[in-house]
Amino acid sequence: MKLLEKHALPILVLCLLVPTAVPHPIIGYVATALMLVFIGINKKSLVCILFIYFPARPLFMELNGGLTYSGDLIILALFISLLMERFKNNDWSFSKYHFTIPFWLFCLVGALAALVTDVGFLPILFELRALLITFLLLYIIGELNLERKDIFHFLKATLVFTIILCLHGLVEKIFSRTILLPHAWEMWNLSSANRMRIYGAAANPNVFATYLSIQLFLSFFLFRSLKKYNTLVFLASILFSGTLLLTYSRGTMIAFGLAALVFVLWTRNKAFLIYGLGAFGLGLLLIYYPVLFASSKVELSAAVPMDNLVIGSTPASDHDQALSSRFSEMFSDKILHQSTEWGRLYVVFKGIEIFMDHPIIGTGLATFGDSATLAYPSPLYEKYQVGERMYTDNQYIQILVQTGVLGFLAILAFIISATRKILRSGKGTFAVFTACLLLEGLLAGLFYNILEDKTFTVFFYSCLGFILQKDIILKD
């Protein structure tokens, strides 16, 4: 048992990797069952594996369907296990979780409104799962007996994994999505503008960019703490920055940039400013431009079929200007017209139209542009002439439409109470980082459904859980 506890993390990593090499669902189910066994052996390593699983969950799911709900089952099992332990010992401190009540009220309003709108139970449960499964990590981390070394153990594990994800993403970019991707992903019908973006194991450039932005923040803490390896950590940050630029995710870069600026001004940490500027400057020179050059050479070589070149590629000169043009065209007449016709502005205008008909409690979960509406038909779409595959990509309009004023106020109350909890925690720089992570999420919510982004929520809710740990000493 001691041996299993000591080597828990490598064993759990193998439980994820073996099913990807042997892509039969039964192997995935067996691997999930084996991981659940570690609830009684090493809970901390089981939590750590979630930081590896969720950022690459789409890839794991595509390679082996048996891994689809591995993360969900691990979180539920950990939550129930800790709940039983605390009730048995009568030492669960409910008072420190009072600030989470508004979030549960938001979910309740959404569920009740959905029932009024005649949404089926399955779509409601589907969306509740999307909102709540990672939220439970707040309680799990809050109740685990963590030490400072455990946090840095998590950080080091995710750093190594992020390096692997970045290298995988660069190969995807250089070889025009023809190598190291599932066949179904290679066949995606992407526009030329999206085809040049790195989607990564997250299968979404915006989600991947959000993950990389968080890792850039976290790598700074490792850089300051691991003096012996700070050169390697900085090299990793250069890789993260260059890969982030190749996602061309405008919303994430804006949100991360503003959050990073607030962090610098708040902490007056010149070292972080130098670290960030150095990482992005070198990332641009050593990763971004060399990868674009290599990609253009591969496109023009016989290694890539001509049909790929004609249909999906972009001339090298266009590649070189892609980053600047992505930002310069944001408010162009063409983009604004397209956005109004069928893009983000169309979604906002359509959302306001629906909200005006249901202003108090909204139309309910699984009715307007969330994960559930991609899997189940919405009862609203025919009436309001909304396309079936519409996804809001705006958290605020989605909340307003689906939960009305009451749900919006509940979320606002949760944000305010969480902010107060963070600021009163006395966790120094870590508290500031968590507040800036919250700010990044609030800004990213203008562009994405951030509450359904498991990659972001795993880190954010975990950080809130760390904030609640009274015995962890995090020196600045």
C-alpha positions in Angstrom: 0.0 0.0 0.0 2.8 2.4 0.9 4.4 1.7 -2.5 1.1 2.5 -4.3 0.8 5.7 -2.3 4.3 6.8 -3.1 4.0 6.2 -6.9 0.4 7.1 -7.2 0.8 9.9 -9.7 2.8 7.9 -12.3 0.3 5.0 -12.0 -2.6 7.4 -12.5 -0.9 8.9 -15.6 -0.5 5.4 -17.0 -4.2 4.8 -16.4 -4.8 7.7 -18.8 -2.2 6.8 -21.3 -2.8 3.1 -21.7 -6.5 3.5 -22.9 -5.3 6.0 -25.6 -2.9 3.4 -26.9 -5.5 0.6 -26.7 -8.6 2.5 -27.9 -11.3 0.0 -26.7 -13.9 1.5 -24.4 -13.6 -1.4 -22.0 -10.0 -0.5 -21.4 -11.1 3.1 -20.6 -13.7 1.8 -18.2 -11.2 -0.4 -16.4 -8.7 2.4 -16.2 -11.3 4.7 -14.7 -12.2 2.0 -12.1 -8.5 1.7 -11.2 -8.2 5.4 -10.8 -11.2 5.5 -8.4 -9.4 2.9 -6.2 -6.9 5.6 -5.3 -9.5 7.4 -3.3 -8.6 5.2 -0.4 -4.8 5.4 -1.2 -3.8 8.9 -2.3 -6.5 11.5 -2.7 -4.0 14.3 -3.4 -2.6 12.5 -6.5 -6.1 11.8 -7.7 -6.8 15.5 -7.5 -3.6 16.2 -9.4 -4.6 13.9 -12.3 -7.6 16.1 -12.8 -5.3 19.0 -13.8 -3.9 16.7 -16.5 -7.2 15.1 -17.6 -9.4 18.1 -18.2 -7.1 20.2 -20.3 -6.8 17.3 -22.7 -10.2 15.7 -22.1 -11.5 16.1 -25.8 -8.4 14.2 -27.0 -8.8 11.5 -24.4 -12.5 11.1 -25.3 -11.8 10.9 -29.0 -9.1 8.3 -28.5 -11.1 6.2 -26.1 -14.7 6.7 -25.3 -14.3 4.9 -22.0 -12.5 8.0 -20.6 -15.4 10.3 -21.3 -16.7 10.6 -17.8 -13.5 9.7 -15.9 -13.0 13.2 -14.5 -16.7 13.5 -13.5 -16.6 10.2 -11.6 -13.3 11.1 -9.9 -14.7 14.4 -8.6 -18.0 12.8 -7.5 -16.2 10.0 -5.7 -13.8 12.4 -4.0 -16.6 14.7 -2.9 -18.7 11.9 -1.5 -15.7 10.3 0.2 -14.7 13.6 1.9 -18.3 14.3 2.8 -18.6 11.0 4.5 -15.3 11.4 6.4 -16.3 14.9 7.7 -19.8 13.8 8.8 -18.3 10.8 10.5 -15.9 12.9 12.4 -18.5 15.8 12.7 -15.9 18.4 11.6 -17.3 19.8 8.3 -17.2 23.5 8.6 -20.2 24.8 6.6 -19.7 28.4 7.5 -16.7 28.9 5.3 -18.8 27.8 2.3 -21.7 30.2 2.8 -20.4 32.4 0.0 -21.1 29.6 -2.5 -24.9 29.7 -1.8 -25.7 32.2 -4.6 -24.2 29.9 -7.2 -26.5 27.1 -6.1 -29.4 29.5 -6.2 -28.4 30.5 -9.8 -28.5 26.8 -10.8 -31.8 26.4 -9.0 -33.4 29.3 -10.8 -32.1 28.0 -14.1 -33.5 24.5 -13.5 -36.9 25.7 -12.3 -37.2 28.1 -15.3 -36.3 25.2 -17.6 -39.1 23.1 -16.2 -41.6 26.0 -16.8 -40.4 26.2 -20.4 -41.0 22.4 -20.8 -37.4 21.4 -21.1 -36.9 17.7 -20.4 -35.1 16.4 -17.3 -32.1 15.0 -19.3 -31.1 18.3 -20.9 -31.4 20.0 -17.5 -29.2 17.4 -15.8 -26.8 17.7 -18.7 -26.4 21.4 -18.2 -26.3 21.2 -14.4 -23.5 18.7 -14.7 -21.6 21.1 -17.0 -21.9 23.9 -14.5 -21.4 22.0 -11.2 -19.0 19.1 -11.7 -15.9 21.2 -11.4 -17.6 23.5 -8.9 -17.4 20.6 -6.4 -13.6 20.9 -6.5 -13.9 24.0 -4.4 -15.2 21.9 -1.6 -12.8 19.0 -2.3 -9.7 21.2 -2.2 -11.1 23.1 0.8 -11.4 19.9 2.8 -8.2 18.2 1.8 -5.3 18.4 4.3 -2.9 20.1 1.8 0.6 21.4 2.4 2.6 23.9 0.5 4.7 21.1 -1.0 1.5 19.6 -2.5 0.7 22.8 -4.3 4.1 22.9 -5.9 3.8 19.2 -6.7 0.6 20.0 -8.7 2.4 22.9 -10.4 5.4 20.9 -11.5 3.2 18.1 -12.8 1.1 20.5 -14.9 4.1 22.3 -16.1 5.6 19.1 -17.6 2.2 18.2 -19.1 1.7 21.7 -20.6 5.1 21.4 -22.3 3.9 18.1 -23.9 0.6 19.8 -25.0 2.5 22.7 -26.5 4.9 20.5 -28.5 1.9 18.5 -29.7 0.2 21.8 -30.8 3.3 23.0 -32.6 3.4 19.7 -34.6 -0.3 20.2 -35.4 0.5 23.7 -36.8 3.7 22.8 -38.7 2.1 19.8 -40.5 -1.3 21.4 -41.1 -3.3 19.1 -38.9 -2.1 15.9 -40.6 0.0 14.4 -37.9 -0.7 13.3 -34.3 -4.4 14.0 -34.5 -7.3 11.6 -34.6 -8.5 11.0 -38.1 -11.9 12.6 -37.4 -10.1 15.8 -36.3 -8.0 15.9 -39.4 -11.2 15.8 -41.5 -12.8 18.9 -39.8 -14.0 21.4 -42.3 -12.3 24.5 -41.0 -12.2 27.9 -42.6 -8.8 29.2 -43.7 -8.8 31.6 -40.8 -9.5 28.9 -38.2 -7.3 26.3 -39.9 -4.1 28.2 -39.2 -5.0 28.3 -35.4 -3.7 25.7 -33.0 -6.6 23.8 -31.5 -4.4 21.4 -29.4 -5.6 18.6 -27.3 -8.4 20.8 -26.1 -9.9 20.8 -29.6 -10.6 24.5 -29.2 -8.1 27.3 -29.7 -9.8 29.6 -27.2 -9.9 26.9 -24.4 -6.3 26.0 -25.2 -5.3 29.7 -25.0 -7.0 30.1 -21.7 -5.2 27.1 -20.3 -1.8 28.5 -21.5 -2.5 31.9 -20.0 -3.1 30.3 -16.6 0.0 28.2 -17.0 2.1 31.4 -17.7 0.9 32.9 -14.4 1.6 29.7 -12.5 5.0 29.2 -14.1 6.1 32.5 -12.6 5.5 31.1 -9.1 7.7 28.1 -10.0 10.3 30.4 -11.5 10.6 32.3 -8.2 10.5 29.1 -6.0 12.6 26.6 -7.9 15.9 28.5 -8.1 17.8 25.4 -9.3 15.5 25.0 -12.3 14.4 28.5 -13.0 16.1 28.5 -16.4 14.1 25.5 -17.5 10.9 27.0 -16.2 11.6 30.2 -18.1 12.3 28.3 -21.3 8.9 26.5 -20.7 7.2 29.9 -20.4 8.7 31.0 -23.8 7.2 27.8 -25.3 3.8 28.6 -23.7 3.9 32.2 -24.9 4.7 31.3 -28.5 2.0 28.6 -28.6 -0.5 31.0 -27.1 0.2 33.5 -29.9 -0.4 30.7 -32.4 -3.9 30.1 -31.1 -4.8 33.6 -32.3 -7.3 33.8 -29.5 -8.1 37.5 -29.3 -10.5 37.3 -26.3 -8.1 35.3 -24.2 -5.1 37.5 -25.0 -7.1 40.6 -24.1 -8.4 39.1 -20.8 -5.0 37.7 -19.9 -3.2 40.9 -20.7 -5.5 43.0 -18.5 -5.4 40.5 -15.7 -1.6 40.4 -15.8 -1.5 44.3 -15.8 -3.7 44.4 -12.7 -1.5 41.8 -11.1 1.6 43.9 -11.7 0.0 47.1 -10.5 -1.5 45.4 -7.5 1.6 43.6 -6.3 4.1 46.2 -7.8 6.0 43.1 -8.9 8.5 44.3 -11.5 9.9 40.8 -11.7 6.6 39.4 -13.1 6.5 42.3 -15.6 10.0 41.5 -16.8 9.3 37.8 -16.8 6.1 38.2 -18.8 7.5 40.6 -21.4 10.6 38.5 -21.8 8.6 35.3 -22.2 6.3 36.9 -24.9 9.1 38.7 -26.7 11.2 35.5 -26.9 8.1 33.4 -27.6 7.5 35.7 -30.6 11.1 35.4 -31.9 11.9 31.7 -31.0 8.5 30.0 -31.4 5.9 32.0 -33.3 7.9 33.1 -36.4 10.0 29.9 -36.7 6.9 27.8 -36.5 5.2 29.9 -39.2 8.3 29.6 -41.4 8.4 25.8 -40.9 4.7 25.5 -41.5 4.9 27.5 -44.8 7.8 25.3 -46.0 5.9 22.1 -45.2 2.8 23.4 -47.0 4.8 24.0 -50.1 6.6 20.7 -50.0 5.4 17.3 -51.4 4.9 16.1 -47.8 1.5 17.8 -47.7 -1.1 16.7 -50.4 -2.0 19.4 -52.8 -5.7 19.2 -51.9 -4.8 20.2 -48.4 -2.7 23.1 -49.7 -5.5 24.4 -51.9 -8.4 24.0 -49.5 -7.0 24.7 -46.1 -3.8 26.5 -46.3 -2.9 30.2 -46.3 0.0 31.9 -48.1 3.1 32.4 -46.0 2.7 36.2 -46.3 -0.8 36.0 -44.9 0.5 33.8 -42.0 3.0 36.4 -41.1 0.4 39.1 -40.8 -2.2 36.9 -39.2 -1.6 38.0 -35.6 -1.8 41.7 -36.2 -4.7 41.4 -38.6 -6.7 39.3 -36.1 -6.7 42.3 -33.8 -6.8 45.1 -36.4 -9.9 43.6 -38.0 -11.9 43.3 -34.8 -13.9 46.4 -35.3 -13.8 46.6 -39.1 -17.0 47.1 -41.0 -16.8 43.7 -42.5 -16.4 41.9 -39.2 -19.1 44.0 -37.5 -21.5 43.2 -40.4 -20.8 39.5 -40.1 -21.2 39.6 -36.4 -24.5 41.3 -36.6 -25.8 38.9 -39.3 -24.8 35.6 -37.7 -22.0 36.1 -35.1 -21.6 37.3 -31.5 -23.6 40.5 -32.0 -26.5 38.5 -33.6 -26.5 36.3 -30.5 -26.6 39.3 -28.2 -29.5 41.0 -30.1 -31.4 37.7 -30.3 -30.7 37.1 -26.6 -32.1 40.5 -25.6 -35.2 39.8 -27.7 -35.8 36.6 -25.8 -34.9 38.1 -22.4 -37.6 40.9 -22.9 -40.2 38.1 -23.1 -38.9 36.3 -20.0 -37.2 38.9 -17.8 -37.6 37.5 -14.2 -36.4 33.9 -14.2 -35.5 33.5 -17.9 -36.2 30.6 -20.1 -34.2 28.1 -18.2 -31.0 26.0 -18.6 -30.6 24.1 -21.9 -32.6 26.6 -23.9 -30.1 29.2 -25.3 -26.7 28.5 -26.7 -25.2 26.3 -23.9 -23.7 22.8 -24.0 -27.0 21.1 -23.6 -28.6 22.8 -26.7 -25.8 21.3 -28.8 -26.9 17.8 -27.6 -30.7 18.3 -27.2 -33.1 20.5 -29.2 -34.2 23.7 -27.5 -37.9 24.4 -27.3 -37.2 28.1 -28.1 -35.3 27.9 -31.3 -38.2 27.4 -33.7 -40.3 30.2 -32.1 -37.4 32.7 -32.2 -35.8 31.3 -35.4 -32.5 30.5 -33.9 -30.1 28.1 -35.6 -29.8 24.6 -34.0 -26.0 24.7 -33.5 -25.9 28.2 -32.1 -23.5 28.6 -29.2 -23.6 32.0 -27.4 -19.9 32.5 -26.8 -20.9 35.2 -24.3 -21.5 34.1 -20.8 -23.5 37.2 -19.7 -26.2 37.1 -22.4 -26.6 33.4 -21.8 -27.1 33.9 -18.0 -29.5 36.8 -18.7 -31.6 34.8 -21.2 -31.6 31.5 -19.3 -32.0 32.7 -15.7 -33.3 36.3 -16.0 -32.7 39.1 -13.6 -32.8 36.7 -10.6 -30.1 34.4 -11.9 -28.0 37.3 -13.0 -28.2 38.8 -9.5 -27.3 35.4 -8.0 -24.2 35.2 -10.1 -23.3 38.8 -9.2 -23.7 38.0 -5.5 -21.4 35.0 -5.9 -18.7 37.0 -7.6 -18.9 39.7 -4.9 -18.8 37.2 -2.0 -16.0 35.2 -3.7 -14.0 38.4 -4.1 -14.5 39.3 -0.4 -13.4 35.8 0.6 -10.2 36.1 -1.5 -9.3 39.5 -0.3 -9.8 38.6 3.4 -7.9 35.3 3.1 -4.5 36.7 4.0 -2.8 34.5 1.4 -0.7 37.3 0.0 0.4 37.0 -3.6 -1.6 33.8 -4.1 -4.8 35.7 -3.2 -3.9 38.4 -5.7 -3.4 35.7 -8.3 -6.8 34.2 -7.6 -8.4 37.6 -7.8 -6.7 38.2 -11.1 -7.8 34.7 -12.3 -11.4 35.7 -11.4 -10.9 39.0 -13.4 -9.6 37.0 -16.4 -12.7 34.8 -16.2 -15.0 37.8 -16.0 -13.4 39.4 -19.1 -13.2 36.1 -21.0 -17.0 35.7 -20.3 -17.5 38.5 -22.8 -16.2 36.2 -25.5 -16.8 32.6 -24.3 -19.1 30.5 -22.1 -16.5 30.5 -19.4 -18.6 28.7 -16.8 -18.7 25.6 -19.1 -14.9 25.7 -19.8 -13.7 22.8 -17.6 -10.1 23.9 -18.1 -10.6 27.3 -16.6 -13.1 26.2 -13.9 -10.8 23.4 -12.6 -8.1 25.9 -11.9 -10.3 28.7 -10.6 -12.4 26.6 -8.2 -9.3 24.8 -7.0 -7.7 28.2 -6.2 -10.8 29.2 -4.3 -10.4 25.9 -2.4 -6.8 26.7 -1.6 -7.8 30.1 -0.3 -10.1 28.4 2.2 -7.1 26.3 3.6 -6.2 27.9 6.9 -3.0 25.9 7.5 -1.3 26.5 4.2 1.5 29.1 4.4 2.2 30.5 0.9 5.2 32.9 1.3 5.2 35.7 -1.3 
